[in-house]
Every structure is written in C-alpha cells, then in structure tokens.
Amino acid sequence: MCTVFKAAVTAVLVVDHFHLLQLANAVIDEVRCRLTAQIRGGRGRSGDGNGTGGAGSGPSSAPGGGRPA
C-alpha cells in the first residue's frame, strides 16, 4: 500500500467551527433573501413597496434630478 493511503486510513476527522458556521450563515442568508423577495413580491429595492426598484425608477431619474423647479 501507498504510504499516503496508510496515513489517510488512520487520519482523524477535525471540524473547523469557523468555516462550518460561515457555511451555515451563508445558507441562512440565502433562504432569508429568497423569503424576503417572495413576501415583498420582488427584489425589495424600492421604497414604494412594490419591489420594482432599480436604476432609473426613483425621483432622481426625473428631469432636474427630482428637485423642485
């Protein structure tokens, strides 16, 4: 048998708690974002509540930058 294989057979499994929690938090964050999008009916970026925001949808996209004349 190969020396590396012999060492691998007797190896001890070690759990890295930092990366385990990092992975768990990433999964929870993904689910949270998906549920928020479902509840709000979109991406949830706009302040008008319909979730259709994005570039060019706010008052600053109006002529004059959304400032009163």
DSSP file (Angstrom, degrees, kcal/mol; ACC not computed):
  #  RESIDUE AA STRUCTURE BP1 BP2  ACC     N-H-->O    O-->H-N    N-H-->O    O-->H-N    TCO  KAPPA ALPHA  PHI   PSI    X-CA   Y-CA   Z-CA
    1    1 A M              0   0    0      0, 0.0     2,-0.1     0, 0.0     3,-0.0   0.000 360.0 360.0 360.0 153.8    0.0    0.0    0.0
    2    2 A C     >  -     0   0    0      1,-0.1     4,-2.0     4,-0.0     5,-0.2  -0.464 360.0-127.7 -72.7 145.1    1.0    3.6   -0.6
    3    3 A T  H  > S+     0   0    0      1,-0.2     4,-2.0     2,-0.2     5,-0.2   0.873 109.6  53.8 -62.4 -38.4    2.3    5.5    2.5
    4    4 A V  H  > S+     0   0    0      1,-0.2     4,-2.1     2,-0.2    -1,-0.2   0.907 107.9  50.1 -64.2 -41.2   -0.2    8.3    1.9
    5    5 A F  H  > S+     0   0    0      1,-0.2     4,-1.8     2,-0.2    -2,-0.2   0.901 108.8  52.1 -64.4 -40.7   -3.1    5.9    1.8
    6    6 A K  H  X S+     0   0    0     -4,-2.0     4,-1.0     1,-0.2    -1,-0.2   0.896 111.3  47.2 -62.0 -39.9   -2.0    4.3    5.1
    7    7 A A  H  < S+     0   0    0     -4,-2.0     4,-0.3     1,-0.2    -1,-0.2   0.869 109.7  53.7 -69.2 -36.0   -1.8    7.7    6.7
    8    8 A A  H >< S+     0   0    0     -4,-2.1     3,-0.8     1,-0.2    -1,-0.2   0.834 102.3  58.0 -68.8 -31.7   -5.2    8.6    5.4
    9    9 A V  H 3< S+     0   0    0     -4,-1.8    -1,-0.2     1,-0.2    -2,-0.2   0.857 112.5  39.8 -66.2 -35.0   -6.8    5.5    6.9
   10   10 A T  T 3< S+     0   0    0     -4,-1.0    -1,-0.2    -3,-0.2    -2,-0.2   0.334  90.1 124.8 -97.0   6.7   -5.7    6.4   10.4
   11   11 A A    <   -     0   0    0     -3,-0.8     2,-0.4    -4,-0.3    -3,-0.1  -0.308  57.4-130.0 -68.6 151.4   -6.5   10.2   10.0
   12   12 A V        -     0   0    0     -2,-0.0     2,-0.4     2,-0.0    -1,-0.1  -0.867  18.2-122.9-103.7 133.8   -8.8   11.9   12.5
   13   13 A L        -     0   0    0     -2,-0.4     2,-0.4     2,-0.0     0, 0.0  -0.637  29.5-166.6 -77.3 126.4  -11.6   14.0   11.2
   14   14 A V        -     0   0    0     -2,-0.4     2,-0.5     2,-0.0    -2,-0.0  -0.955  11.5-142.7-118.6 133.5  -11.4   17.5   12.5
   15   15 A V        -     0   0    0     -2,-0.4     2,-1.0     4,-0.0     3,-0.1  -0.842   6.6-146.7 -98.1 125.8  -14.3   20.0   12.3
   16   16 A D     >  -     0   0    0     -2,-0.5     4,-2.1     1,-0.2     5,-0.2  -0.808  11.5-165.7 -90.0 103.0  -13.3   23.6   11.6
   17   17 A H  H  > S+     0   0    0     -2,-1.0     4,-2.4     1,-0.2     5,-0.2   0.845  81.9  56.5 -63.6 -36.5  -16.0   25.5   13.6
   18   18 A F  H  > S+     0   0    0      1,-0.2     4,-2.0     2,-0.2    -1,-0.2   0.955 112.8  39.2 -61.5 -50.4  -15.3   28.9   11.9
   19   19 A H  H  > S+     0   0    0      2,-0.2     4,-2.2     1,-0.2    -1,-0.2   0.809 112.9  56.9 -72.8 -28.6  -15.9   27.6    8.4
   20   20 A L  H  X S+     0   0    0     -4,-2.1     4,-2.2     2,-0.2    -1,-0.2   0.935 111.3  42.5 -64.4 -46.0  -18.8   25.4    9.5
   21   21 A L  H  X S+     0   0    0     -4,-2.4     4,-2.7     2,-0.2    -2,-0.2   0.853 111.1  56.4 -68.7 -34.5  -20.6   28.5   10.9
   22   22 A Q  H  X S+     0   0    0     -4,-2.0     4,-1.9    -5,-0.2    -2,-0.2   0.922 109.9  45.3 -61.6 -43.7  -19.6   30.5    7.8
   23   23 A L  H  X S+     0   0    0     -4,-2.2     4,-2.0     2,-0.2    -2,-0.2   0.912 112.7  50.5 -66.0 -43.3  -21.3   28.0    5.6
   24   24 A A  H  X S+     0   0    0     -4,-2.2     4,-2.4     1,-0.2    -2,-0.2   0.909 110.6  49.3 -62.6 -42.1  -24.4   27.8    7.8
   25   25 A N  H  X S+     0   0    0     -4,-2.7     4,-2.5     1,-0.2    -1,-0.2   0.864 108.7  53.4 -65.8 -35.9  -24.7   31.6    7.8
   26   26 A A  H  X S+     0   0    0     -4,-1.9     4,-2.0     2,-0.2    -1,-0.2   0.902 110.8  46.5 -64.9 -41.0  -24.4   31.7    4.0
   27   27 A V  H  X S+     0   0    0     -4,-2.0     4,-2.2     2,-0.2    -2,-0.2   0.921 113.2  48.4 -67.3 -44.2  -27.2   29.2    3.7
   28   28 A I  H  X S+     0   0    0     -4,-2.4     4,-2.6     1,-0.2    -2,-0.2   0.900 111.2  51.1 -62.9 -40.6  -29.4   31.0    6.2
   29   29 A D  H  X S+     0   0    0     -4,-2.5     4,-2.4     2,-0.2    -1,-0.2   0.889 108.8  51.2 -63.8 -39.9  -28.7   34.3    4.4
   30   30 A E  H  X S+     0   0    0     -4,-2.0     4,-2.1     2,-0.2    -2,-0.2   0.922 112.5  45.3 -63.6 -44.2  -29.7   32.8    1.0
   31   31 A V  H  X S+     0   0    0     -4,-2.2     4,-2.6     2,-0.2     5,-0.2   0.904 112.0  52.6 -65.8 -41.3  -33.0   31.5    2.4
   32   32 A R  H  X S+     0   0    0     -4,-2.6     4,-2.4     1,-0.2    -2,-0.2   0.918 110.5  47.3 -61.0 -44.4  -33.7   34.8    4.2
   33   33 A C  H  X S+     0   0    0     -4,-2.4     4,-2.2     2,-0.2    -1,-0.2   0.901 112.4  49.7 -64.1 -41.1  -33.2   36.7    0.9
   34   34 A R  H  X S+     0   0    0     -4,-2.1     4,-1.9     2,-0.2    -2,-0.2   0.919 112.7  46.2 -65.1 -43.2  -35.4   34.3   -1.0
   35   35 A L  H  X S+     0   0    0     -4,-2.6     4,-2.5     2,-0.2     5,-0.2   0.887 111.1  52.6 -67.1 -38.9  -38.2   34.6    1.5
   36   36 A T  H  X S+     0   0    0     -4,-2.4     4,-2.5    -5,-0.2     6,-0.2   0.913 109.4  49.4 -62.4 -42.0  -38.0   38.3    1.7
   37   37 A A  H  X>S+     0   0    0     -4,-2.2     5,-1.5     1,-0.2     4,-1.1   0.885 111.8  48.9 -64.4 -38.8  -38.3   38.5   -2.1
   38   38 A Q  H  <5S+     0   0    0     -4,-1.9    -2,-0.2     2,-0.2    -1,-0.2   0.915 113.5  45.9 -66.8 -42.6  -41.3   36.2   -2.1
   39   39 A I  H  <5S+     0   0    0     -4,-2.5    -2,-0.2     1,-0.2    -1,-0.2   0.912 118.0  41.5 -68.2 -42.7  -43.0   38.2    0.7
   40   40 A R  H  <5S-     0   0    0     -4,-2.5    -1,-0.2     2,-0.2    -2,-0.2   0.610 107.9-124.1 -82.5 -11.7  -42.3   41.6   -1.0
   41   41 A G  T  <5S+     0   0    0     -4,-1.1     2,-0.3     1,-0.3    -3,-0.2   0.733  79.7  15.9  78.9  22.2  -43.1   40.4   -4.4
   42   42 A G  S   <S-     0   0    0     -5,-1.5    -1,-0.3    -6,-0.2    -2,-0.2  -0.932 114.8 -44.0 176.0-152.3  -39.8   41.3   -6.0
   43   43 A R        -     0   0    0      8,-1.3     9,-0.1    -2,-0.3     8,-0.1   0.686  64.9-133.4 -80.5 -18.2  -36.3   42.3   -5.1
   44   44 A G        +     0   0    0      7,-0.3     8,-0.1    -4,-0.1     7,-0.0   0.831  66.6 124.7  73.6  31.5  -37.4   44.7   -2.4
   45   45 A R        +     0   0    0      6,-0.2     2,-0.2     8,-0.0     9,-0.2   0.665  49.2  79.6 -97.3 -18.8  -35.2   47.6   -3.5
   46   46 A S    >   -     0   0    0      7,-0.1     3,-0.7     1,-0.1     5,-0.2  -0.594  69.9-139.1 -96.1 152.6  -37.7   50.3   -4.0
   47   47 A G  T 3  S+     0   0    0     -2,-0.2    -1,-0.1     1,-0.2    11,-0.0   0.517  92.5  77.7 -83.9  -5.0  -39.2   52.5   -1.2
   48   48 A D  T 3  S-     0   0    0      1,-0.1    -1,-0.2     0, 0.0    -3,-0.0   0.478 102.9-119.4 -87.9   0.1  -42.7   52.4   -2.8
   49   49 A G  S <  S+     0   0    0     -3,-0.7    -2,-0.1     1,-0.1    -1,-0.1   0.320  91.7  94.2  89.4  -9.5  -43.4   48.9   -1.6
   50   50 A N  S    S-     0   0    0     -7,-0.0    -7,-0.1    -9,-0.0    -3,-0.1   0.559  84.4-130.7 -96.5  -4.8  -43.9   47.1   -4.9
   51   51 A G  S    S+     0   0    0     -5,-0.2    -8,-1.3    -9,-0.1    -7,-0.3   0.722  72.3 119.2  71.6  21.3  -40.3   45.9   -5.2
   52   52 A T        +     0   0    0    -10,-0.1    -1,-0.1    -9,-0.1   -11,-0.0   0.104  42.1 128.4-104.3  22.9  -39.8   47.1   -8.8
   53   53 A G        +     0   0    0     -7,-0.0     2,-0.3     4,-0.0    -7,-0.1   0.226  16.9 114.1 -66.8-168.3  -37.0   49.4   -8.0
   54   54 A G  S >  S-     0   0    0     -9,-0.2     3,-1.5     0, 0.0     4,-0.3  -0.812  70.0 -14.9 131.8-172.9  -33.6   49.7   -9.6
   55   55 A A  T 3  S+     0   0    0     -2,-0.3     0, 0.0     1,-0.3     0, 0.0  -0.380 127.7  12.2 -64.6 132.7  -31.8   52.2  -11.6
   56   56 A G  T 3  S+     0   0    0     -2,-0.1    -1,-0.3     1,-0.0    -3,-0.0   0.554 100.1  96.6  83.9   8.6  -33.9   54.9  -13.1
   57   57 A S    <   +     0   0    0     -3,-1.5    -2,-0.1     5,-0.0    -5,-0.1   0.572  66.4  79.2-106.5 -10.0  -37.1   54.3  -11.0
   58   58 A G  S >  S-     0   0    0     -4,-0.3     3,-1.6     1,-0.1     4,-0.2  -0.261  96.7 -92.7 -92.1-179.0  -36.7   56.8   -8.2
   59   59 A P  G >  S+     0   0    0      0, 0.0     3,-1.5     0, 0.0    -1,-0.1   0.747 117.6  69.8 -66.2 -23.0  -37.3   60.5   -8.1
   60   60 A S  G 3  S+     0   0    0      1,-0.3     5,-0.2     6,-0.1     6,-0.1   0.644  87.7  66.4 -71.1 -11.6  -33.7   61.3   -9.1
   61   61 A S  G <  S+     0   0    0     -3,-1.6    -1,-0.3     4,-0.1     3,-0.1   0.570  81.2  99.4 -84.3  -7.9  -34.4   60.0  -12.6
   62   62 A A  S X  S-     0   0    0     -3,-1.5     3,-1.8    -4,-0.2     4,-0.3  -0.387  95.2 -81.8 -72.3 155.5  -36.8   62.8  -13.3
   63   63 A P  T 3  S+     0   0    0      0, 0.0     3,-0.5     0, 0.0    -1,-0.1  -0.346 121.6  27.8 -56.7 134.8  -35.6   65.8  -15.3
   64   64 A G  T >  S-     0   0    0      1,-0.2     3,-1.0     2,-0.1    -2,-0.1   0.535 127.8 -81.8  87.7   6.8  -33.7   68.1  -13.0
   65   65 A G  T <  S-     0   0    0     -3,-1.8    -1,-0.2     1,-0.2    -4,-0.1   0.682  79.5 -64.8  73.8  18.3  -32.7   65.3  -10.6
   66   66 A G  T 3  S+     0   0    0     -3,-0.5    -1,-0.2    -4,-0.3    -2,-0.1   0.568  99.6 134.6  82.0   8.1  -36.0   65.2   -8.8
   67   67 A R    <   -     0   0    0     -3,-1.0    -1,-0.3    -5,-0.2     2,-0.0  -0.659  63.6-101.6 -89.6 147.1  -35.5   68.7   -7.3
   68   68 A P              0   0    0      0, 0.0    -1,-0.1     0, 0.0    -4,-0.0  -0.349 360.0 360.0 -64.9 148.7  -38.4   71.3   -7.4
   69   69 A A              0   0    0     -2,-0.0    -2,-0.0     0, 0.0    -5,-0.0   0.465 360.0 360.0 -76.3 360.0  -38.1   73.9  -10.2
